[in-house]
Amino acid sequence: MSTAGRKFLTSINWPVINSVLSKHTEITKSLGSFRKGYEEAERQLTQLKEADRPVDFEHYRRVLKNTDIVDKLEKIAKSQQIAKVDLQSQLQTIAAFEAKAVASAELYVKETQANLADLSETIKNIEEARPITQLTVEDVVKAKPEVVQKTEEMVRKGKFTVDGYDEKFPSLSLM
């Protein structure tokens, strides 16, 4: 990875990201696994860089009496080739993860924008609302036309009490 990429990944404030995305567990889990994978790869890279020490076979030839063993070991060490690894499958996995993360983030942005629009509309309605003391019967009928039908039906049946009213608001008179 380039130094700019490493610098970017080390500058990410992971706790802030986790707290912002706390309601989106799938995104948080994906980012956490990506972070762990990156840290593990970084750790292995550091270990490999530190482990790359050339062997001084001449020193061992001078110190050891059996130089045939040193010759065999040198021959084995020189015959070792660095294995070339095909990274395409890993790069495709990373690209798929990135595409999924971007799609998830875009969906989150759309949901958040929709929620903000709803909240703005609610705030506007609250600010423009009249106090209940200023409401008229016409306002109630305009908002809920079914109230008129229900009231007419109750008057026709001779029923002048509302179901559940006494249970909800008990009578306080002592008889």
Disulfide bonds with the S-S distance in Angstrom:
none
